[in-house]
Amino acid sequence: MVVWNDERQEMDRENSAGRENVRVEVFFPIRWRKPENVGALKKSIINHRTCDRFSAPPTAFADLPVDLTDLAEFQETSPHIYRMWMALERKIDHIIWLMNKNVFDDEEMDDGVCLDLSVGGASIQISQELLVGEEIHLRMSPPMFPVFLVEAVGKTLSSKQDVEKEGKWIANLEFTAINTSDSEDLISFIFKRQREILRDGSTDV
C-alpha cells in the first residue's frame, strides 16, 4: 500500500500524540527549584540534551590502568576486548557518580518524588504549594539502565495538599521546555514501565 506524504504526516502526528498521552505511575526521587531566569533555562534545556551539559569527556582507552589481579586470564586471552570492557565500565561508573552528584547534592534544589509521568508532564510530591501557572526547574533520573538524567521546565497546572502525607503537596506539571532527545529517553522509560505494569497486572489475575 502506498502512503502519500499527507497521509504519512497525519500518521506521524497521531503516533506522536498517542505517545504523549501515555502516562504511567512511578515512584522515584526528583530534584526541583524555582529558577531565577526561566527564559535562559528553557533555552539551555531545549538546545542541549541534559547529558551533554553534565558529562565530562570520556577517559581514553590508553589511559586506563590494567588490573592484572582480578581479570588476568581474560586480559591474556582477549586483551583488546578486555581494554574496551574496562573502558566502558569506568565510563558507566563515572556517569552514575556524576548523575548522583548533580541530582542529589545540588544545594539549590529541593527534594521531591515523581508520582506519575508522561512525555508531556508529571505529577510530583513536594513540601510546598505551587501557584497555578508557576514554572519550576525539574531534574529527574528515572530508574532505568543505562542511567540517564533529564532536566525540564514544568508549568503548574494544579497544586493540592496530599491527604495521605502531612506537610506534602501534589503538583501536576506540564513540561514547557524539554530537549527532544531527552523526550525520547523518557518515552523509552515510560513504555518499559507500562509493560511492567501490564505484566504485573496479568500475574494478579
Backbone as a printed PyTorch tensor [residue, N CA C, xyz], in Angstrom:
tensor([[[  0.8410,  -1.1900,   0.0000],
         [  0.0000,   0.0000,   0.0000],
         [  0.8820,   1.2480,   0.0000]],

        [[  0.5990,   2.1790,  -0.8800],
         [  1.3550,   3.4190,  -0.9590],
         [  0.7380,   4.4430,  -0.0150]],

        [[  1.5670,   5.0320,   0.8170],
         [  1.1130,   6.0790,   1.7280],
         [  1.6680,   7.4040,   1.2390]],

        [[  0.7820,   8.3250,   0.8810],
         [  1.2150,   9.6230,   0.3790],
         [  1.7330,  10.4710,   1.5290]],

        [[  2.4420,  11.5430,   1.1560],
         [  3.0960,  12.3800,   2.1630],
         [  2.1150,  12.9300,   3.1970]],

        [[  0.9410,  13.4250,   2.7290],
         [ -0.0400,  13.9830,   3.6640],
         [ -0.5300,  12.9240,   4.6410]],

        [[ -0.7680,  11.7010,   4.1140],
         [ -1.2320,  10.6210,   4.9740],
         [ -0.1480,  10.2160,   5.9650]],

        [[  1.0910,  10.1770,   5.5050],
         [  2.2000,   9.8010,   6.3780],
         [  2.3800,  10.8330,   7.4840]],

        [[  2.2680,  12.1180,   7.1450],
         [  2.4000,  13.1620,   8.1530],
         [  1.2820,  13.0640,   9.1860]],

        [[  0.0580,  12.7290,   8.7180],
         [ -1.0580,  12.5780,   9.6450],
         [ -0.8320,  11.3960,  10.5700]],

        [[ -0.2990,  10.2850,  10.0260],
         [  0.0100,   9.1210,  10.8550],
         [  1.0780,   9.4520,  11.8860]],

        [[  2.0880,  10.2160,  11.4790],
         [  3.1460,  10.6130,  12.4020],
         [  2.5850,  11.4600,  13.5400]],

        [[  1.6490,  12.3660,  13.1820],
         [  1.0480,  13.2180,  14.2150],
         [  0.2340,  12.3840,  15.2020]],

        [[ -0.5090,  11.3870,  14.6740],
         [ -1.3170,  10.5260,  15.5380],
         [ -0.4340,   9.6950,  16.4580]],

        [[  0.6630,   9.1470,  15.8910],
         [  1.5810,   8.3520,  16.7090],
         [  2.2230,   9.1990,  17.7920]],

        [[  2.6200,  10.4380,  17.4200],
         [  3.2440,  11.3420,  18.3840],
         [  2.2680,  11.6960,  19.4970]],

        [[  1.0120,  12.0020,  19.1150],
         [  0.0040,  12.3450,  20.1130],
         [ -0.2680,  11.1620,  21.0270]],

        [[ -0.2900,   9.9550,  20.4590],
         [ -0.5210,   8.7590,  21.2610],
         [  0.5720,   8.5400,  22.2770]],

        [[  1.8090,   8.7520,  21.8740],
         [  2.9320,   8.5770,  22.8010],
         [  2.8730,   9.6090,  23.9200]],

        [[  2.4890,  10.8360,  23.5920],
         [  2.4450,  11.8920,  24.6040],
         [  1.3350,  11.6550,  25.6270]],

        [[  0.2870,  10.9170,  25.2310],
         [ -0.8320,  10.6840,  26.1330],
         [ -0.5950,   9.5220,  27.0870]],

        [[  0.4330,   8.7370,  26.8550],
         [  0.7150,   7.6040,  27.7390],
         [  1.2710,   8.1260,  29.0560]],

        [[  0.5900,   7.8160,  30.1510],
         [  1.0040,   8.2540,  31.4860],
         [  1.0700,   7.0290,  32.3860]],

        [[  2.1640,   6.9070,  33.1290],
         [  2.3500,   5.7340,  33.9850],
         [  2.6270,   6.1580,  35.4240]],

        [[  2.2030,   5.3020,  36.3480],
         [  2.5190,   5.5230,  37.7530],
         [  3.9820,   5.1540,  37.9950]],

        [[  4.6640,   6.0020,  38.7440],
         [  6.0720,   5.7660,  39.0650],
         [  6.3040,   6.1800,  40.5140]],

        [[  7.4980,   5.9500,  40.9920],
         [  7.8740,   6.4220,  42.3310],
         [  9.3930,   6.4670,  42.3910]],

        [[  9.9470,   7.6490,  42.0970],
         [ 11.3890,   7.8140,  42.1860],
         [ 11.7100,   9.2570,  42.5830]],

        [[ 12.8640,   9.4780,  43.2230],
         [ 13.1990,  10.8260,  43.7080],
         [ 13.5090,  11.7850,  42.5720]],

        [[ 13.1400,  13.0360,  42.7750],
         [ 13.4650,  14.1050,  41.8290],
         [ 14.0430,  15.2770,  42.6200]],

        [[ 14.6160,  16.2250,  41.8950],
         [ 15.0820,  17.4820,  42.4890],
         [ 14.3900,  18.6160,  41.7420]],

        [[ 14.1380,  19.7210,  42.4460],
         [ 13.4420,  20.8180,  41.7940],
         [ 13.8010,  22.1400,  42.4880]],

        [[ 13.5490,  23.2160,  41.7670],
         [ 13.7330,  24.5610,  42.3220],
         [ 12.9390,  25.5480,  41.4830]],

        [[ 12.8040,  26.7580,  42.0120],
         [ 12.1860,  27.8420,  41.2630],
         [ 13.3040,  28.6380,  40.6030]],

        [[ 13.3860,  28.6300,  39.2810],
         [ 14.5160,  29.2900,  38.6040],
         [ 14.4000,  30.8000,  38.6290]],

        [[ 15.5580,  31.4550,  38.6700],
         [ 15.5860,  32.9220,  38.6410],
         [ 15.3680,  33.4520,  37.2300]],

        [[ 15.9700,  32.7950,  36.2380],
         [ 15.8390,  33.2370,  34.8470],
         [ 15.2800,  32.0770,  34.0330]],

        [[ 13.9540,  31.9490,  34.0320],
         [ 13.3280,  30.7920,  33.3940],
         [ 13.5350,  30.7970,  31.8820]],

        [[ 13.6250,  31.9730,  31.2920],
         [ 13.8300,  32.0620,  29.8400],
         [ 15.1700,  31.4870,  29.4180]],

        [[ 16.2310,  31.8590,  30.1090],
         [ 17.5630,  31.3490,  29.7910],
         [ 17.6450,  29.8550,  30.0520]],

        [[ 17.0010,  29.3960,  31.1350],
         [ 16.9930,  27.9730,  31.4530],
         [ 16.2910,  27.1750,  30.3590]],

        [[ 15.1520,  27.6610,  29.9020],
         [ 14.4230,  26.9770,  28.8350],
         [ 15.2720,  26.8540,  27.5760]],

        [[ 15.9410,  27.9300,  27.2160],
         [ 16.7810,  27.9300,  26.0150],
         [ 17.8870,  26.8920,  26.1360]],

        [[ 18.5260,  26.8250,  27.3100],
         [ 19.5990,  25.8650,  27.5270],
         [ 19.0870,  24.4370,  27.4510]],

        [[ 17.9330,  24.1740,  28.0650],
         [ 17.3650,  22.8250,  28.0800],
         [ 16.9550,  22.3820,  26.6890]],

        [[ 16.3200,  23.2570,  25.9400],
         [ 15.8350,  22.8860,  24.6010],
         [ 16.9910,  22.6450,  23.6370]],

        [[ 18.0480,  23.4440,  23.7310],
         [ 19.1340,  23.3710,  22.7610],
         [ 20.2030,  22.3330,  23.0780]],

        [[ 20.2640,  21.8490,  24.3180],
         [ 21.3090,  20.8910,  24.6980],
         [ 20.7030,  19.8030,  25.5690]],

        [[ 20.8560,  18.5490,  25.1480],
         [ 20.3350,  17.4700,  25.9730],
         [ 21.0810,  17.4390,  27.3020]],

        [[ 20.4190,  16.9360,  28.3110],
         [ 20.9370,  17.0400,  29.6730],
         [ 22.3190,  16.4230,  29.8260]],

        [[ 22.5220,  15.2260,  29.2620],
         [ 23.8140,  14.5570,  29.4570],
         [ 24.9520,  15.3520,  28.8340]],

        [[ 24.6810,  16.1180,  27.7840],
         [ 25.7320,  16.9290,  27.1670],
         [ 26.1520,  18.0820,  28.0690]],

        [[ 25.2490,  18.5380,  28.9240],
         [ 25.5600,  19.6580,  29.8100],
         [ 26.1890,  19.2090,  31.1160]],

        [[ 26.0830,  17.9150,  31.4390],
         [ 26.5810,  17.4410,  32.7250],
         [ 27.7620,  16.4880,  32.6230]],

        [[ 27.9960,  15.8990,  31.4650],
         [ 29.0480,  14.8840,  31.3670],
         [ 30.3880,  15.5000,  31.0140]],

        [[ 31.4460,  14.7760,  31.3340],
         [ 32.8110,  15.1940,  31.0120],
         [ 33.3470,  14.3070,  29.9030]],

        [[ 34.4130,  14.7190,  29.1990],
         [ 34.9760,  13.8750,  28.1500],
         [ 35.4040,  12.5310,  28.7040]],

        [[ 35.1180,  11.4220,  27.9800],
         [ 35.4680,  10.1000,  28.4900],
         [ 36.9690,   9.8850,  28.5490]],

        [[ 37.3780,   9.0020,  29.4410],
         [ 38.7880,   8.6480,  29.5530],
         [ 39.2120,   7.8380,  28.3390]],

        [[ 40.4020,   8.1460,  27.7990],
         [ 40.9080,   7.3910,  26.6470],
         [ 41.2510,   5.9730,  27.0670]],

        [[ 41.0720,   5.0190,  26.1250],
         [ 41.3870,   3.6220,  26.4280],
         [ 42.8240,   3.4820,  26.9350]],

        [[ 43.7690,   4.1680,  26.3090],
         [ 45.1820,   4.0110,  26.6450],
         [ 45.5050,   4.5480,  28.0410]],

        [[ 44.6420,   5.4010,  28.5960],
         [ 44.9220,   5.9800,  29.9050],
         [ 44.4410,   5.1210,  31.0650]],

        [[ 43.6940,   4.0430,  30.7490],
         [ 43.1200,   3.2370,  31.8140],
         [ 44.1440,   2.2790,  32.4000]],

        [[ 44.2110,   2.1550,  33.7130],
         [ 45.1250,   1.1800,  34.3160],
         [ 44.6420,  -0.2370,  34.0660]],

        [[ 45.5500,  -1.1630,  33.9530],
         [ 45.2080,  -2.5550,  33.7190],
         [ 45.2310,  -3.3040,  35.0380]],

        [[ 44.1330,  -4.0110,  35.3450],
         [ 44.0290,  -4.7550,  36.5910],
         [ 44.3590,  -6.2210,  36.3210]],

        [[ 45.5950,  -6.6260,  36.5670],
         [ 46.0260,  -7.9960,  36.2950],
         [ 45.5980,  -8.9550,  37.3980]],

        [[ 45.2120,  -8.4380,  38.5370],
         [ 44.8740,  -9.3050,  39.6700],
         [ 43.5390,  -9.9980,  39.4670]],

        [[ 42.5120,  -9.2210,  39.1380],
         [ 41.1600,  -9.7710,  39.0500],
         [ 40.8550, -10.4270,  37.7130]],

        [[ 41.3670,  -9.8740,  36.6450],
         [ 40.9700, -10.3370,  35.3150],
         [ 42.1720, -10.7070,  34.4490]],

        [[ 43.1400, -11.3330,  35.0550],
         [ 44.3780, -11.6430,  34.3300],
         [ 44.1270, -12.5900,  33.1560]],

        [[ 43.3040, -13.6100,  33.3810],
         [ 43.0620, -14.6000,  32.3230],
         [ 42.3020, -13.9810,  31.1520]],

        [[ 41.3010, -13.1940,  31.4800],
         [ 40.5230, -12.5190,  30.4380],
         [ 41.4050, -11.5780,  29.6360]],

        [[ 42.2530, -10.8450,  30.3480],
         [ 43.1480,  -9.9010,  29.6760],
         [ 44.1350, -10.6320,  28.7610]],

        [[ 44.5740, -11.7930,  29.2180],
         [ 45.5770, -12.5470,  28.4640],
         [ 44.9970, -13.1320,  27.1820]],

        [[ 43.7700, -13.6340,  27.2700],
         [ 43.1660, -14.2950,  26.1070],
         [ 42.5350, -13.2980,  25.1280]],

        [[ 42.0100, -12.1930,  25.6610],
         [ 41.3410, -11.2080,  24.7920],
         [ 41.7260,  -9.7960,  25.2260]],

        [[ 42.9550,  -9.3920,  24.9830],
         [ 43.4210,  -8.1000,  25.5130],
         [ 42.6400,  -6.8980,  24.9830]],

        [[ 42.2940,  -6.9250,  23.7020],
         [ 41.5890,  -5.7770,  23.1180],
         [ 40.1860,  -5.6500,  23.7120]],

        [[ 39.4720,  -6.7760,  23.7910],
         [ 38.1190,  -6.7560,  24.3590],
         [ 38.1760,  -6.3700,  25.8310]],

        [[ 39.1930,  -6.8620,  26.5160],
         [ 39.3700,  -6.5390,  27.9360],
         [ 39.4990,  -5.0310,  28.1410]],

        [[ 40.3260,  -4.3880,  27.3350],
         [ 40.5440,  -2.9490,  27.4930],
         [ 39.2670,  -2.1730,  27.1750]],

        [[ 38.5550,  -2.5940,  26.1480],
         [ 37.3000,  -1.9230,  25.8090],
         [ 36.2670,  -2.0960,  26.9330]],

        [[ 36.2050,  -3.3030,  27.4700],
         [ 35.2560,  -3.5790,  28.5460],
         [ 35.5660,  -2.7360,  29.7730]],

        [[ 36.8400,  -2.6470,  30.1340],
         [ 37.2360,  -1.8350,  31.2770],
         [ 36.9130,  -0.3570,  31.0470]],

        [[ 37.1060,   0.0860,  29.8130],
         [ 36.7950,   1.4810,  29.4880],
         [ 35.3160,   1.7630,  29.6740]],

        [[ 34.4770,   0.8580,  29.1770],
         [ 33.0330,   1.0350,  29.3160],
         [ 32.6160,   1.0050,  30.7870]],

        [[ 33.2010,   0.0900,  31.5530],
         [ 32.8920,   0.0040,  32.9810],
         [ 33.1970,   1.3240,  33.6880]],

        [[ 34.3480,   1.8910,  33.3800],
         [ 34.7480,   3.1310,  34.0480],
         [ 33.8850,   4.3090,  33.6050]],

        [[ 33.4990,   4.3130,  32.3420],
         [ 32.6160,   5.3810,  31.8690],
         [ 31.2630,   5.3040,  32.5700]],

        [[ 30.7220,   4.0740,  32.6960],
         [ 29.4370,   3.9090,  33.3620],
         [ 29.5380,   4.3420,  34.8230]],

        [[ 30.6050,   3.9160,  35.4950],
         [ 30.8030,   4.3320,  36.8870],
         [ 30.8650,   5.8570,  37.0100]],

        [[ 31.5630,   6.4870,  36.0520],
         [ 31.6910,   7.9420,  36.0880],
         [ 30.3370,   8.6150,  35.8780]],

        [[ 29.5570,   8.1000,  34.9350],
         [ 28.2380,   8.6870,  34.6520],
         [ 27.3260,   8.5490,  35.8590]],

        [[ 27.3200,   7.3480,  36.4730],
         [ 26.4720,   7.1340,  37.6470],
         [ 26.8810,   8.0770,  38.7770]],

        [[ 28.1970,   8.2000,  39.0140],
         [ 28.6730,   9.1120,  40.0570],
         [ 28.2790,  10.5470,  39.7470]],

        [[ 28.4580,  10.9270,  38.4840],
         [ 28.1760,  12.3000,  38.0860],
         [ 26.7050,  12.6270,  38.2490]],

        [[ 25.8450,  11.6980,  37.8360],
         [ 24.4120,  11.9330,  37.9430],
         [ 23.9700,  11.9810,  39.3970]],

        [[ 24.4800,  11.0580,  40.1970],
         [ 24.1290,  11.0920,  41.6100],
         [ 24.5710,  12.4060,  42.2450]],

        [[ 25.7650,  12.8660,  41.9030],
         [ 26.2880,  14.1150,  42.4470],
         [ 25.3970,  15.2840,  42.0650]],

        [[ 25.0350,  15.3700,  40.7890],
         [ 24.2580,  16.5040,  40.3240],
         [ 22.7960,  16.4400,  40.7360]],

        [[ 22.2600,  15.2200,  40.8630],
         [ 20.8540,  15.0860,  41.2250],
         [ 20.6440,  15.3100,  42.7170]],

        [[ 21.5050,  14.7310,  43.5330],
         [ 21.2330,  14.6960,  44.9540],
         [ 22.0720,  15.6640,  45.7890]],

        [[ 23.1220,  16.2420,  45.2360],
         [ 23.9950,  17.1010,  46.0270],
         [ 23.8970,  18.5770,  45.6520]],

        [[ 22.9120,  18.9550,  44.8760],
         [ 22.7380,  20.3470,  44.4810],
         [ 22.0020,  21.0820,  45.6000]],

        [[ 22.7070,  21.9600,  46.2970],
         [ 22.1310,  22.6510,  47.4520],
         [ 21.0270,  23.6330,  47.0620]],

        [[ 20.9740,  24.0230,  45.7990],
         [ 19.9560,  24.9780,  45.3620],
         [ 18.6280,  24.2990,  45.0570]],

        [[ 18.6140,  22.9590,  45.0490],
         [ 17.4050,  22.2370,  44.6950],
         [ 16.8320,  21.5060,  45.9000]],

        [[ 15.5040,  21.3840,  45.9090],
         [ 14.8020,  20.6800,  46.9830],
         [ 14.4400,  19.2680,  46.5350]],

        [[ 14.1500,  18.4240,  47.5390],
         [ 13.7730,  17.0420,  47.2550],
         [ 12.3030,  16.9440,  46.8770]],

        [[ 11.9980,  15.9320,  46.1080],
         [ 10.6210,  15.6110,  45.7630],
         [ 10.5420,  14.1880,  45.2680]],

        [[  9.3270,  13.7720,  44.9340],
         [  9.1040,  12.4290,  44.4070],
         [  8.2160,  12.5370,  43.1860]],

        [[  8.5770,  11.8250,  42.1330],
         [  7.7380,  11.7620,  40.9360],
         [  6.7220,  10.6370,  41.1320]],

        [[  5.4370,  10.9600,  40.9790],
         [  4.3590,  10.0010,  41.2300],
         [  3.7730,   9.4180,  39.9490]],

        [[  3.7180,  10.2040,  38.9150],
         [  3.3630,   9.6760,  37.5980],
         [  4.0260,  10.5280,  36.5350]],

        [[  4.1390,   9.9470,  35.3360],
         [  4.9870,  10.5780,  34.3150],
         [  4.4570,  10.3000,  32.9290]],

        [[  4.5180,  11.3110,  32.0960],
         [  4.2990,  11.1620,  30.6540],
         [  5.3570,  12.0010,  29.9660]],

        [[  5.4390,  11.8910,  28.6400],
         [  6.4380,  12.6860,  27.9370],
         [  6.0600,  14.1680,  27.9590]],

        [[  4.8030,  14.4670,  28.2870],
         [  4.3470,  15.8580,  28.2980],
         [  4.2620,  16.4860,  29.6680]],

        [[  4.4640,  15.6860,  30.7300],
         [  4.3390,  16.2580,  32.0620],
         [  4.4790,  15.2200,  33.1490]],

        [[  4.2530,  15.6440,  34.3930],
         [  4.4300,  14.7470,  35.5310],
         [  3.6210,  15.2540,  36.7190]],

        [[  3.3660,  14.3490,  37.6480],
         [  2.8310,  14.7170,  38.9560],
         [  3.9280,  14.4760,  39.9770]],

        [[  4.1610,  15.4660,  40.8220],
         [  5.2420,  15.3430,  41.8030],
         [  4.7270,  15.6480,  43.1950]],

        [[  5.3750,  15.0610,  44.1800],
         [  5.0700,  15.3280,  45.5870],
         [  6.2270,  16.1240,  46.1800]],

        [[  5.9140,  17.3090,  46.6900],
         [  6.9470,  18.1890,  47.2390],
         [  6.4610,  18.7590,  48.5750]],

        [[  7.3000,  19.5660,  49.2170],
         [  6.9930,  20.0410,  50.5680],
         [  6.4240,  21.4520,  50.6040]],

        [[  5.9880,  21.9890,  49.4780],
         [  5.3660,  23.3140,  49.4900],
         [  4.3690,  23.4500,  48.3520]],

        [[  3.4560,  24.3780,  48.5100],
         [  2.4380,  24.6170,  47.4980],
         [  3.0180,  25.4590,  46.3690]],

        [[  2.6150,  25.1350,  45.1440],
         [  2.9750,  25.9330,  43.9800],
         [  1.7390,  26.6640,  43.4730]],

        [[  1.9400,  27.8310,  42.8910],
         [  0.8420,  28.5840,  42.3050],
         [  0.5610,  28.0690,  40.9010]],

        [[ -0.7130,  28.0410,  40.5300],
         [ -1.0790,  27.6380,  39.1750],
         [ -0.4220,  28.5930,  38.1770]],

        [[  0.2420,  28.0410,  37.1820],
         [  0.9620,  28.8420,  36.1990],
         [  2.4220,  29.0500,  36.5320]],

        [[  2.8250,  28.7520,  37.7730],
         [  4.2180,  28.9070,  38.1860],
         [  5.0750,  27.8300,  37.5160]],

        [[  6.2670,  28.2280,  37.0530],
         [  7.1500,  27.2950,  36.3720],
         [  8.3260,  26.9310,  37.2730]],

        [[  8.6810,  25.6430,  37.2620],
         [  9.7890,  25.1780,  38.0850],
         [ 10.7970,  24.4110,  37.2390]],

        [[ 12.0070,  24.3660,  37.7300],
         [ 13.1070,  23.6160,  37.1290],
         [ 13.0950,  22.2200,  37.7500]],

        [[ 12.9680,  21.1980,  36.9260],
         [ 12.8190,  19.8240,  37.3900],
         [ 13.9800,  18.9770,  36.8910]],

        [[ 14.5400,  18.1540,  37.7790],
         [ 15.6450,  17.2630,  37.4140],
         [ 15.2790,  15.8340,  37.8130]],

        [[ 15.3370,  14.9310,  36.8470],
         [ 14.8780,  13.5560,  37.0680],
         [ 15.9150,  12.5560,  36.5810]],

        [[ 16.0230,  11.4420,  37.3040],
         [ 16.8230,  10.3100,  36.8570],
         [ 15.9890,   9.0570,  37.0530]],

        [[ 15.1270,   8.7120,  36.0760],
         [ 14.2500,   7.5470,  36.2260],
         [ 15.0480,   6.2650,  36.4400]],

        [[ 14.4710,   5.3030,  37.1720],
         [ 15.1760,   4.0510,  37.4580],
         [ 15.2430,   3.1440,  36.2340]],

        [[ 16.2480,   3.3580,  35.4190],
         [ 16.4000,   2.5990,  34.1820],
         [ 17.8780,   2.4820,  33.8550]],

        [[ 18.2630,   1.3850,  33.2260],
         [ 19.6370,   1.2190,  32.7570],
         [ 19.6130,   1.1490,  31.2300]],

        [[ 20.5120,   1.8350,  30.5240],
         [ 21.5460,   2.7390,  31.0450],
         [ 20.9470,   3.9520,  31.7770]],

        [[ 21.6800,   4.4170,  32.7710],
         [ 21.2440,   5.5670,  33.5690],
         [ 21.1940,   6.8150,  32.6940]],

        [[ 20.1600,   7.6170,  32.8670],
         [ 20.1050,   8.8850,  32.1460],
         [ 19.4900,   9.9460,  33.0370]],

        [[ 19.7980,  11.1770,  32.7310],
         [ 19.3370,  12.3260,  33.5010],
         [ 18.5600,  13.2510,  32.5780]],

        [[ 17.4190,  13.7380,  33.0680],
         [ 16.5830,  14.6340,  32.2670],
         [ 16.2640,  15.8760,  33.0800]],

        [[ 16.4710,  17.0370,  32.4690],
         [ 16.0340,  18.2970,  33.0620],
         [ 14.9160,  18.8690,  32.2020]],

        [[ 13.9630,  19.4970,  32.8660],
         [ 12.8350,  20.0930,  32.1560],
         [ 12.3270,  21.2820,  32.9530]],

        [[ 11.5760,  22.1310,  32.2830],
         [ 10.8210,  23.1760,  32.9620],
         [  9.3580,  22.7470,  32.9310]],

        [[  8.7210,  22.7670,  34.0960],
         [  7.3250,  22.3690,  34.1810],
         [  6.4440,  23.4950,  34.6860]],

        [[  5.2990,  23.6810,  34.0250],
         [  4.3240,  24.6900,  34.4620],
         [  3.2650,  24.0170,  35.3190]],

        [[  2.9560,  24.6370,  36.4550],
         [  1.9970,  24.0660,  37.3900],
         [  0.5760,  24.2070,  36.8550]],

        [[ -0.0890,  23.0630,  36.6930],
         [ -1.4940,  23.0540,  36.2770],
         [ -2.4200,  23.0280,  37.4900]],

        [[ -1.9770,  22.3600,  38.5440],
         [ -2.7440,  22.3150,  39.7930],
         [ -1.8040,  21.9560,  40.9250]],

        [[ -2.2060,  22.3260,  42.1420],
         [ -1.4090,  22.0240,  43.3190],
         [ -2.3470,  21.8660,  44.5010]],

        [[ -2.2580,  20.7190,  45.1860],
         [ -3.1530,  20.4640,  46.3100],
         [ -2.4110,  19.6910,  47.3940]],

        [[ -2.9240,  19.7850,  48.6090],
         [ -2.3240,  19.0650,  49.7190],
         [ -2.5100,  17.5700,  49.5420]],

        [[ -1.4680,  16.8180,  49.9080],
         [ -1.5370,  15.3620,  49.8610],
         [ -2.2930,  14.8880,  51.1040]],

        [[ -3.4440,  14.2620,  50.9010],
         [ -4.2740,  13.8390,  52.0290],
         [ -3.6320,  12.6960,  52.8140]],

        [[ -2.6820,  12.0010,  52.1810],
         [ -2.0500,  10.8570,  52.8450],
         [ -0.7280,  11.2240,  53.5190]],

        [[ -0.1560,  12.3660,  53.1580],
         [  1.1450,  12.7590,  53.7040],
         [  1.0550,  14.1910,  54.2380]],

        [[  1.1340,  14.3330,  55.5550],
         [  1.0460,  15.6630,  56.1530],
         [  2.2630,  16.5010,  55.7640]],

        [[  2.0140,  17.7440,  55.3980],
         [  3.0910,  18.6550,  55.0320],
         [  3.5790,  18.4820,  53.6100]],

        [[  2.8860,  17.6550,  52.8210],
         [  3.2780,  17.4160,  51.4320],
         [  2.1850,  17.9280,  50.4920]],

        [[  2.6460,  18.3590,  49.3120],
         [  1.7380,  18.8440,  48.2720],
         [  1.9700,  18.0520,  46.9950]],

        [[  0.9000,  17.8820,  46.2430],
         [  0.9990,  17.2090,  44.9460],
         [  0.7460,  18.2360,  43.8510]],

        [[  1.7090,  18.3880,  42.9700],
         [  1.6070,  19.3550,  41.8660],
         [  1.5680,  18.6050,  40.5350]],

        [[  0.6300,  18.9690,  39.7000],
         [  0.5720,  18.4420,  38.3430],
         [  1.2400,  19.4310,  37.4090]],

        [[  2.2150,  18.9450,  36.6520],
         [  3.0300,  19.8030,  35.8040],
         [  2.8790,  19.4650,  34.3260]],

        [[  2.9670,  20.4940,  33.5180],
         [  3.0840,  20.3330,  32.0600],
         [  4.4750,  20.8230,  31.6660]],

        [[  5.2240,  19.9830,  30.9450],
         [  6.5610,  20.3930,  30.5370],
         [  6.4640,  21.4930,  29.4870]],

        [[  7.1180,  22.6160,  29.7670],
         [  7.1420,  23.7240,  28.8100],
         [  8.4980,  23.8420,  28.1260]],

        [[  9.4840,  23.0840,  28.6080],
         [ 10.7990,  23.0350,  27.9600],
         [ 11.4400,  21.6880,  28.2870]],

        [[ 11.7660,  20.9410,  27.2370],
         [ 12.4740,  19.6740,  27.3950],
         [ 13.1740,  19.3860,  26.0690]],

        [[ 14.3680,  18.8360,  26.1390],
         [ 15.1090,  18.5490,  24.9170],
         [ 14.4890,  17.3570,  24.1910]],

        [[ 14.5070,  17.3840,  22.8670],
         [ 13.8910,  16.3200,  22.0700],
         [ 14.5120,  14.9550,  22.3670]],

        [[ 15.8320,  14.8960,  22.4670],
         [ 16.4980,  13.6230,  22.7580],
         [ 16.1440,  13.1280,  24.1540]],

        [[ 16.0380,  14.0440,  25.1140],
         [ 15.6200,  13.6570,  26.4600],
         [ 14.1990,  13.1080,  26.4440]],

        [[ 13.3320,  13.6910,  25.6170],
         [ 11.9580,  13.1890,  25.4830],
         [ 11.9500,  11.7480,  24.9970]],

        [[ 12.8320,  11.4410,  24.0450],
         [ 12.9030,  10.0760,  23.5220],
         [ 13.3510,   9.1080,  24.6110]],

        [[ 14.2910,   9.5340,  25.4630],
         [ 14.7070,   8.6910,  26.5850],
         [ 13.5440,   8.4670,  27.5450]],

        [[ 12.7750,   9.5240,  27.8020],
         [ 11.6190,   9.3750,  28.6760],
         [ 10.5900,   8.4190,  28.0820]],

        [[ 10.3810,   8.5160,  26.7770],
         [  9.4240,   7.6260,  26.1100],
         [  9.8440,   6.1740,  26.2860]],

        [[ 11.1310,   5.8960,  26.1370],
         [ 11.6290,   4.5280,  26.3220],
         [ 11.3330,   4.0370,  27.7360]],

        [[ 11.5950,   4.9030,  28.7160],
         [ 11.3240,   4.5190,  30.1010],
         [  9.8320,   4.3180,  30.3370]],

        [[  9.0010,   5.2250,  29.8110],
         [  7.5580,   5.1650,  30.0370],
         [  6.9750,   3.8730,  29.4760]],

        [[  7.3790,   3.4970,  28.2630],
         [  6.8410,   2.2650,  27.6780],
         [  7.3940,   1.0330,  28.3770]],

        [[  8.6160,   1.0870,  28.8800],
         [  9.1560,  -0.0110,  29.6830],
         [  8.3480,  -0.1510,  30.9660]],

        [[  8.0710,   0.9750,  31.6150],
         [  7.2820,   0.9550,  32.8380],
         [  5.8560,   0.4710,  32.5730]],

        [[  5.2860,   0.8770,  31.4490],
         [  3.9410,   0.4310,  31.0880],
         [  3.8930,  -1.0870,  30.9200]],

        [[  4.9240,  -1.6560,  30.2900],
         [  4.9790,  -3.1110,  30.1240],
         [  5.0800,  -3.8080,  31.4770]],

        [[  5.8590,  -3.2240,  32.3990],
         [  5.9810,  -3.8030,  33.7370],
         [  4.6280,  -3.8140,  34.4510]],

        [[  3.8810,  -2.7070,  34.3480],
         [  2.5710,  -2.6090,  34.9970],
         [  1.6080,  -3.6320,  34.4070]],

        [[  1.5920,  -3.7500,  33.0730],
         [  0.7070,  -4.7170,  32.4240],
         [  1.0740,  -6.1390,  32.8080]],

        [[  2.3920,  -6.4160,  32.8710],
         [  2.8390,  -7.7550,  33.2480],
         [  2.4600,  -8.0760,  34.6880]],

        [[  2.6400,  -7.1100,  35.5940],
         [  2.2810,  -7.3270,  36.9990],
         [  0.7780,  -7.5170,  37.1440]],

        [[  0.0060,  -6.7740,  36.3440],
         [ -1.4470,  -6.9060,  36.4060],
         [ -1.9150,  -8.2690,  35.9290]],

        [[ -1.2660,  -8.8160,  34.9110],
         [ -1.6710, -10.1070,  34.3690],
         [ -1.3700, -11.2390,  35.3410]],

        [[ -0.3370, -11.0790,  36.1830],
         [  0.0150, -12.1290,  37.1420],
         [ -0.9060, -12.1150,  38.3470]],

        [[ -1.6340, -10.9810,  38.5580],
         [ -2.5490, -10.9030,  39.6930],
         [ -3.8860, -11.5690,  39.4210]],

        [[ -4.1470, -11.8080,  38.1280],
         [ -5.4640, -12.3760,  37.7640],
         [ -5.5400, -13.8370,  38.1870]]])
